[in-house]
Amino acid sequence: MPGPGDKDSGHDPDDLVGFSSQRSLQGERRAAAAEPSPAPPRSNPVQASIFEPSAEFTAREAARHAPPREPEETPGVVGLYVIYALILFTVPTVGVAGVVALLAMWKRPEPANALARSHFVFQRRTLMAGVIAAVVGVVLMAVPYALGVPILFLTALWLILRGAWGVLALKAGRAIAHPRGWWI
């Protein structure tokens, strides 16, 4: 009986697992392995390649890189921007811009457009509450411990936040969700 690696044996198990065998050390070549048959093509390929983006991703990227759409023309939008500018300049002008903004809004009728109306109500409430808080803060400055200073500081911060929030919403073409609310 021939042993593993014998010349007379047609079978060399060491050769199959990559070990050096007697036959390979003597220069005999291993028989070529049969080529595997190619797999049949799939009838319903999901994607051509894993490196190509999906259709959903391509559509999402195209929408993301598309030029920004022009907002609908809202009548009176320039007046809304002017009032927001006056609200934002109220703090550095120590209230003068706020008084000018109140005078500009006082007799103006409420706009018919829903977007402009929400911003108009938001601006009017911001200015009225700002004036009331500023008057209360100035009166309370006479109280010991100067309670008016923190009230004036918080009023200034609140005016700037509401003014900036309103400008960003108007620029994006969004109506103010709760124009009668106290926060942004």
Salt bridges, closest charged atoms under 4 A:
ASP15 OD1 - ARG30 NE 3.40
GLU28 OE1 - ARG23 NE 3.36
GLU61 OE2 - ARG64 NH1 2.92
GLU61 OE1 - HIS65 NE2 3.08
GLU72 OE2 - ARG69 NH1 3.95
GLU110 OE1 - ARG124 NH2 3.51
